[in-house]
Amino acid sequence: KQGVTIPAGAAYVSDPVKFDAKPLSNLAVSFHINNPPAQQTFHDNSNETSYFVHGNEVSATELNGSVKVNHWYWLTGVEVGTPQQDRCVVAFGDSITDGWESTVNGNNRWPDDLAARLQANPATKNVCVLNEGISGNRVLLDGTGPAAVARLNRDVLAQPGVKYVVVLEGINDIGHLAMSGDKSQADIDTLVKHLEEAYQEIIDAAHARGLKVIGATLTPYG
């Protein structure tokens, strides 16, 4: 279809498009919006350039006179069909995974580097990488995006072809506690206990779907 009306908060999957998508290649997706929405879904720290022009230019190969912004809008992901049996690893995390302060248009987030390493190995060339990092995301509480425990099903378990998940979350839970003023040891112990319980909940849910879970070490923080 040429167009679609998406209700607020809903997600739609487009009609399929047939063309070869080479591994590690860039994909440009164009939208035409009839009227500016009051709010739009966007990916703040994509560190990738989007281009805006007036009028319907969805078929244009170049957008002359465009305004450039380093965010992604509207598009959540792209599902790619493969001729062989596919396996996917989901990078599930916060800004470290999302690519905070990575090079603009450089595609050098750690999930990008992982994808390149997998492609370079003949034994793992059919393993895809899905980046499900949200900057500022927390394990326990909503904030920038739903909490990790709340978005697990949508962003990990429901992904087609997923076999592995790398979990790198928790630094923002610790940071928010630290920034909220002096906390007792009991407060710290309670946070740690709740984080451990949430990690176990993620592990159990992933194992129930037959996924292998890889826990990543939190980086130093001060």
Secondary structure, 3 states (H helix, E strand, C coil): CCCCCCCCCCCCCCCCCCCCCCCCCCCCCCCCCCCCCCCCCEECCCCCCEEECCCCCCCCCCCCCCEEECCEECCCCCCCCCCCCCEEEEEEECHHHHCCCCCCCCCCCHHHHHHHHHHHCHHHCCEEEEEEECCCCCCCCCCCCCCHHHHHHHHHHCCCCEEEEEEECCHHHHHHHHHCCCCCHHHHHHHHHHHHHHHHHHHHHHHHCCCEEEECCCCCCC
